Amino acid sequence: MFEELEDVKKQCLNCTSCALSKTRTNIVFSDGKPNNKLVLVGEAPGYWEDMKGRPFVGRAGQLLDKIFESVGLSRERDVYICNTIKCRPPDNRNPLPDEKIACRKFLDMQLEILKPKIILICGSVALNSLLPEERGITSVRGRWFDGRYGKMMPIFHPSYLLRNDSREKGSPKWLMWQDIKEIKRAYDNLRD
C-alpha cells in the first residue's frame, strides 16, 4: 500500500495537466495514516497547505484535529487525509471543472489503493466531486451514502465551522458533533 501510494505521489509531482501546476509551491498529496478504514477527502489546498505540502494544516486543519480528538481519533493513528485537488487554486478560489478533471485520476488511484470502508466527504467541492448528483452540503451532511468500497458521509468543512461559531442545538458546530459521534460509532464497528 505504501509503495503504491508513493508511486502515485511521484506521478502527481510531475503532473502538468492543468494551469495550477504553474502556480503551486508544493503538491498537497496526503497526510495521516494510510489505511482501509477511514479516509477524509477534502476540497483543495489553501495557502498553508501549499507552503507545507500537507492537507489541513492551517486553522481549519487544527479544528479538524480537535474534532477527531473529541471522539478519540487522530490523523496520525486512524485517518488518511487527501483532497480532490492536489494544487492550490489562486486566492483559494474553488477549483475549476478542468482542474477537478485533471486531478481526479490521482484521487481515484488513492482510493483504489486504500479501498476505504468509510469516506468522509469534507465540504461542497468534495461533495460535488464524489457525489455529483447531490448539490447542497447542508441538506446531505450527516447522511450515509453507499460508495464503491463502503459508506460515505458528507460533513461540513472545518473552515465553515470557523465562520459559524454558535454551538446551539441545530447550529453547524452542533450538527458536526452529531456527525463525528456517528462516524466514530461506524469506525468502531469496522472489522479488520
C-alpha positions as CSV (number, residue, x, y, z in Angstrom):
1,M,0.0,0.0,0.0
2,F,2.7,2.5,1.0
3,E,4.8,1.9,-2.1
4,E,1.8,2.1,-4.4
5,L,0.8,5.5,-2.8
6,E,4.4,6.7,-3.2
7,D,4.3,5.8,-6.9
8,V,1.1,7.9,-7.3
9,K,2.6,10.8,-5.4
10,K,5.6,10.7,-7.8
11,Q,3.2,10.9,-10.8
12,C,1.4,13.8,-9.1
13,L,4.7,15.6,-8.5
14,N,5.3,15.5,-12.3
15,C,1.8,16.5,-13.3
16,T,1.3,19.5,-15.6
17,S,-2.2,18.6,-16.7
18,C,-3.7,22.0,-15.7
19,A,-2.6,25.5,-15.0
20,L,-2.4,25.0,-11.3
21,S,0.9,23.2,-11.8
22,K,2.5,26.5,-12.8
23,T,1.4,28.4,-9.6
24,R,1.8,25.7,-6.9
25,T,4.6,25.8,-4.3
26,N,4.0,22.1,-3.4
27,I,1.6,19.4,-4.4
28,V,-0.6,18.5,-1.4
29,F,-0.9,14.8,-1.7
30,S,-1.9,13.4,1.7
31,D,-1.3,13.2,5.4
32,G,-2.2,10.9,8.2
33,K,-2.3,7.1,8.3
34,P,-2.8,5.2,5.1
35,N,-5.5,2.6,5.9
36,N,-8.5,0.8,4.5
37,K,-10.8,2.0,7.3
38,L,-11.2,5.8,7.3
39,V,-10.3,8.4,4.6
40,L,-11.2,12.0,4.6
41,V,-11.4,13.7,1.2
42,G,-11.2,17.5,1.4
43,E,-11.6,20.2,-1.2
44,A,-8.4,21.9,-2.4
45,P,-5.2,23.2,-0.6
46,G,-5.1,26.6,0.9
47,Y,-2.1,28.9,1.5
48,W,-0.6,26.9,4.4
49,E,-1.2,23.6,2.8
50,D,0.6,24.8,-0.3
51,M,3.5,26.0,1.8
52,K,3.9,22.8,3.8
53,G,2.7,20.3,1.2
54,R,0.2,18.7,3.6
55,P,-3.6,18.9,3.8
56,F,-5.4,20.6,6.6
57,V,-2.5,22.3,8.4
58,G,-4.0,25.8,8.8
59,R,-6.7,26.9,11.2
60,A,-9.3,24.6,9.6
61,G,-6.9,21.7,10.0
62,Q,-6.3,22.5,13.6
63,L,-10.1,22.5,14.2
64,L,-10.4,19.2,12.3
65,D,-7.7,17.6,14.5
66,K,-9.7,18.8,17.6
67,I,-12.9,17.3,16.1
68,F,-11.2,14.0,15.6
69,E,-9.6,14.1,19.1
70,S,-13.0,14.7,20.7
71,V,-14.0,11.1,19.8
72,G,-10.6,9.5,20.2
73,L,-9.5,9.6,16.6
74,S,-6.3,11.1,15.2
75,R,-4.8,11.6,11.8
76,E,-1.5,10.0,12.9
77,R,-3.2,6.8,14.0
78,D,-6.6,6.5,12.3
79,V,-7.3,8.8,9.4
80,Y,-5.8,9.2,5.9
81,I,-6.4,12.7,4.6
82,C,-6.3,13.8,0.9
83,N,-8.0,16.4,-1.3
84,T,-9.9,16.3,-4.5
85,I,-7.3,18.8,-5.9
86,K,-3.6,18.5,-5.2
87,C,-2.5,22.1,-6.1
88,R,-3.8,25.3,-4.6
89,P,-6.1,27.4,-6.7
90,P,-5.1,31.1,-6.7
91,D,-6.7,33.2,-3.9
92,N,-8.2,30.0,-2.5
93,R,-11.0,30.1,-5.2
94,N,-13.0,26.9,-5.9
95,P,-11.3,24.6,-8.4
96,L,-12.5,25.0,-12.0
97,P,-14.1,21.9,-13.7
98,D,-11.0,21.3,-15.9
99,E,-8.8,21.4,-12.7
100,K,-11.0,18.8,-11.0
101,I,-11.0,16.6,-14.0
102,A,-7.2,16.8,-14.3
103,C,-6.7,15.9,-10.7
104,R,-9.4,13.2,-10.4
105,K,-7.1,10.4,-11.5
106,F,-4.9,10.9,-8.5
107,L,-7.8,10.8,-6.1
108,D,-9.2,7.7,-7.8
109,M,-5.8,6.0,-7.6
110,Q,-5.5,6.8,-3.9
111,L,-9.0,5.4,-3.2
112,E,-8.4,2.3,-5.3
113,I,-5.2,1.5,-3.4
114,L,-6.8,2.1,0.1
115,K,-10.3,0.8,-0.6
116,P,-11.6,2.6,2.5
117,K,-14.7,1.3,4.3
118,I,-15.6,4.9,5.3
119,I,-15.0,8.1,3.3
120,L,-15.7,11.4,4.9
121,I,-16.6,13.9,2.2
122,C,-15.5,17.2,3.6
123,G,-17.1,20.3,2.1
124,S,-19.1,21.1,-1.0
125,V,-16.3,20.8,-3.6
126,A,-15.6,17.3,-2.4
127,L,-19.3,16.5,-2.3
128,N,-19.7,17.7,-5.9
129,S,-16.7,15.6,-7.0
130,L,-17.7,12.3,-5.2
131,L,-21.5,12.6,-5.2
132,P,-22.2,15.0,-8.2
133,E,-26.0,14.3,-8.1
134,E,-26.2,15.7,-4.5
135,R,-26.0,19.5,-4.5
136,G,-26.1,21.0,-1.0
137,I,-23.8,20.0,1.8
138,T,-26.3,21.4,4.3
139,S,-29.0,19.0,3.1
140,V,-26.9,15.9,2.9
141,R,-24.3,16.3,5.7
142,G,-24.6,13.5,8.3
143,R,-26.3,11.1,5.9
144,W,-24.7,7.8,4.8
145,F,-24.3,7.0,1.1
146,D,-23.2,3.8,-0.4
147,G,-19.8,4.1,-2.1
148,R,-17.6,1.9,-4.2
149,Y,-15.8,0.4,-1.2
150,G,-18.1,1.2,1.7
151,K,-20.0,4.0,3.3
152,M,-19.6,7.7,2.5
153,M,-20.7,10.6,4.7
154,P,-20.6,14.3,3.7
155,I,-19.6,16.6,6.6
156,F,-19.1,20.3,6.9
157,H,-15.7,21.7,6.1
158,P,-14.0,23.0,9.3
159,S,-13.5,26.4,7.6
160,Y,-17.3,26.7,7.5
161,L,-17.4,25.9,11.2
162,L,-14.8,28.6,11.9
163,R,-17.2,31.1,10.3
164,N,-20.2,29.8,12.3
165,D,-19.3,29.9,15.9
166,S,-22.6,29.1,17.6
167,R,-22.8,25.7,19.4
168,E,-26.6,25.9,19.9
169,K,-28.7,22.9,19.0
170,G,-29.1,22.8,15.2
171,S,-26.1,25.0,14.6
172,P,-23.3,23.8,12.2
173,K,-21.0,23.0,15.1
174,W,-23.7,21.1,17.0
175,L,-24.5,19.2,13.8
176,M,-20.8,18.3,13.3
177,W,-20.7,17.0,16.8
178,Q,-23.6,14.6,16.0
179,D,-21.9,13.6,12.7
180,I,-18.5,12.9,14.3
181,K,-20.1,10.7,17.0
182,E,-21.9,8.7,14.3
183,I,-18.7,8.4,12.3
184,K,-16.9,7.1,15.4
185,R,-19.6,4.5,16.0
186,A,-19.3,3.3,12.5
187,Y,-15.5,3.2,12.8
188,D,-15.6,1.2,16.0
189,N,-17.9,-1.3,14.3
190,L,-15.4,-2.0,11.4
191,R,-13.8,-5.3,11.2
192,D,-10.2,-5.7,10.0
